[in-house]
Amino acid sequence: MSELTLGLGRKRRIDIWSHFTYDNKHNKAACKPCGAKIAGKNTTNLKRHLQTTHPEIHAKIQKTYDDKDDHGPSGNKASAASATQQQAISTAFLCSSKYKTESKEQQTKEQAIARWIGHTGLPLTTIEDEDFVLMMEIVDRRLTVPKKTKMSNLIETQYEHERQKFKERLAAARRVSIGLDLWTKKGLTASFLAISVCYFCVELSKPVHILLALEQVAHPHTAQSIKACVDKCMQEWAIPKQKILTVIMDNGSNMVAAFKKHHSRRNQL
């Protein structure tokens, strides 16, 4: 019986209805193989009858239906392609959008840039360089390169954190050795005093040598000015005098005079 005689509604599945006839007067479907009458024209009821009474027919119908799903009609292919395209557009939009200022990704990358600037000693203007901004755009287009003010604050915060960490390690050391070096620029335009410390780090289980300070000193380079500069540095880093084992320096008369008492005391010990 044609689909039109079945009345209005959604299209009937021909693979199932080919095994039934429909009596519109009594509203019953008759099974062709066995003649069983089934009330109504619900396709699910018809399929259930084939599954329980004619399993070989039901298996053949199910296999045909599964094959159609595997190969997919053109409509399903178009839907799948549309979904894939929509997903690609969403992914592209997500990749092009910027990180939020407070997001973990943005803050982590800002910290990495600040650490790089701080450790290399590069000027803050580096982050405003067009090539640097272009490079970061290629590395991560979602990143917003921070301004100089924010970068300066990040570097200062990291410096204080590292400074506190070194102070704690110095506090745990039993003895330390201080190293000094004084030099003058060409043309005698400026002089600098470098103060470093050597000690065995308990936390790292190895000897460590770090620069504590690099101070510009004014002429004349007297023993008193050098000693005052070193004392100030020791106070800032909380290094007591009794913890200083040796002071390593050159044989300059001003250097020797600055720590003559220290050497005398050590010799007496």
DRENPA-522096 format. One record per residue (C-alpha): x, y, z. Coordinates in steps of 0.05 Angstrom, whole numbers, plus 5000, padded with zeros to 4 digits. Layout:
REM residues N
    xx    yy    zz
     X     Y     Z
...
//
This chain:
REM residues 269
    xx    yy    zz
  5000  5000  5000
  5027  5069  4983
  5049  5119  5034
  4992  5165  5015
  4939  5115  5039
  4972  5114  5107
  4949  5185  5120
  4987  5249  5134
  5047  5249  5179
  5121  5237  5176
  5149  5193  5121
  5141  5118  5135
  5202  5073  5135
  5194  5032  5071
  5242  4978  5097
  5192  4961  5152
  5125  4976  5117
  5144  4931  5058
  5128  4873  5105
  5059  4900  5125
  4992  4923  5096
  4948  4974  5129
  4873  4973  5136
  4852  5046  5143
  4780  5027  5161
  4798  4984  5221
  4863  5021  5235
  4904  4958  5235
  4968  4935  5203
  4973  4863  5178
  5039  4825  5175
  5050  4795  5106
  5093  4736  5128
  5047  4712  5184
  4982  4751  5177
  4983  4778  5248
  4942  4841  5260
  4973  4899  5297
  4931  4958  5321
  4951  5026  5295
  5008  5045  5249
  5063  5058  5298
  5129  5038  5264
  5160  5020  5331
  5105  4968  5344
  5115  4939  5275
  5190  4935  5285
  5180  4901  5352
  5135  4849  5320
  5188  4833  5268
  5242  4829  5322
  5203  4778  5364
  5167  4738  5309
  5212  4745  5248
  5283  4756  5274
  5315  4742  5206
  5275  4798  5174
  5290  4845  5231
  5365  4830  5227
  5366  4845  5153
  5329  4912  5164
  5376  4931  5221
  5438  4916  5179
  5413  4959  5123
  5398  5016  5170
  5467  5011  5203
  5501  5013  5135
  5465  5077  5118
  5489  5108  5184
  5561  5087  5170
  5563  5117  5100
  5518  5174  5117
  5470  5209  5070
  5491  5275  5038
  5450  5313  5089
  5487  5282  5147
  5553  5295  5113
  5534  5368  5104
  5514  5372  5177
  5580  5341  5200
  5619  5389  5155
  5580  5448  5182
  5593  5426  5254
  5668  5418  5239
  5671  5486  5207
  5634  5518  5265
  5682  5485  5314
  5741  5511  5274
  5713  5582  5275
  5702  5577  5350
  5773  5552  5361
  5801  5608  5318
  5762  5660  5355
  5785  5632  5422
  5858  5633  5400
  5853  5705  5377
  5820  5732  5440
  5866  5763  5492
  5877  5734  5562
  5841  5770  5617
  5886  5814  5659
  5875  5773  5722
  5880  5705  5687
  5934  5656  5709
  5961  5650  5638
  5971  5725  5630
  6004  5733  5699
  6049  5673  5689
  6076  5700  5623
  6085  5770  5653
  6126  5740  5709
  6169  5703  5659
  6183  5767  5620
  6199  5805  5684
  6247  5750  5706
  6282  5752  5638
  6289  5828  5640
  6314  5827  5711
  6365  5771  5702
  6394  5798  5637
  6396  5871  5659
  6362  5894  5596
  6327  5963  5597
  6252  5966  5609
  6244  5998  5540
  6257  5929  5511
  6184  5910  5520
  6163  5970  5478
  6208  5951  5420
  6167  5934  5358
  6207  5870  5344
  6197  5846  5416
  6122  5858  5412
  6120  5822  5345
  6158  5764  5373
  6110  5757  5432
  6052  5761  5383
  6080  5702  5346
  6095  5663  5409
  6026  5675  5439
  5977  5721  5405
  5931  5720  5465
  5984  5753  5509
  5981  5828  5522
  6052  5854  5532
  6052  5895  5597
  6073  5968  5600
  6138  5994  5631
  6106  6014  5697
  6075  5946  5709
  6139  5911  5687
  6180  5954  5735
  6135  5934  5793
  6139  5861  5774
  6215  5863  5772
  6218  5900  5839
  6173  5847  5870
  6215  5791  5843
  6279  5825  5867
  6252  5831  5938
  6230  5758  5937
  6300  5736  5914
  6333  5782  5964
  6293  5753  6022
  6310  5683  5999
  6385  5699  5999
  6381  5732  6067
  6350  5669  6096
  6405  5627  6066
  6459  5674  6093
  6428  5671  6162
  6435  5596  6161
  6509  5599  6142
  6560  5590  6199
  6615  5632  6168
  6622  5677  6107
  6679  5708  6068
  6673  5778  6040
  6704  5797  5973
  6718  5869  5953
  6741  5902  5889
  6747  5976  5873
  6757  6003  5803
  6752  6069  5766
  6724  6083  5697
  6768  6109  5641
  6777  6184  5648
  6767  6178  5724
  6694  6198  5716
  6667  6149  5767
  6690  6095  5816
  6653  6033  5839
  6661  5984  5897
  6636  5913  5888
  6619  5873  5951
  6608  5798  5945
  6601  5741  5995
  6623  5668  5993
  6591  5616  6040
  6568  5544  6043
  6493  5542  6031
  6460  5492  6077
  6396  5491  6036
  6431  5475  5970
  6488  5435  6002
  6542  5470  5961
  6586  5533  5963
  6555  5596  5936
  6584  5663  5913
  6536  5721  5904
  6543  5796  5892
  6513  5835  5950
  6523  5906  5925
  6555  5950  5872
  6563  6019  5901
  6589  6082  5868
  6640  6115  5914
  6663  6187  5912
  6735  6211  5912
  6777  6207  5952
  6774  6131  5965
  6792  6134  6038
  6794  6075  6085
  6737  6106  6124
  6691  6112  6063
  6706  6041  6041
  6694  6013  6111
  6629  6053  6118
  6604  6026  6051
  6619  5954  6072
  6588  5962  6141
  6525  5990  6109
  6521  5930  6063
  6531  5880  6120
  6475  5914  6158
  6427  5911  6099
  6440  5837  6091
  6438  5823  6165
  6509  5794  6168
  6540  5803  6237
  6614  5818  6243
  6628  5755  6283
  6604  5713  6224
  6656  5743  6176
  6714  5694  6170
  6758  5731  6120
  6758  5794  6077
  6788  5782  6008
  6816  5845  5975
  6876  5873  5938
  6938  5904  5971
  6914  5976  5963
  6934  6018  6023
  6864  6043  6032
  6836  5972  6031
  6887  5947  6081
  6875  6006  6127
  6800  5997  6124
  6804  5926  6152
  6869  5929  6192
  6832  5919  6258
  6793  5861  6229
  6856  5826  6207
  6890  5839  6273
  6832  5810  6311
  6831  5748  6267
  6905  5738  6275
  6898  5742  6351
  6844  5688  6348
//
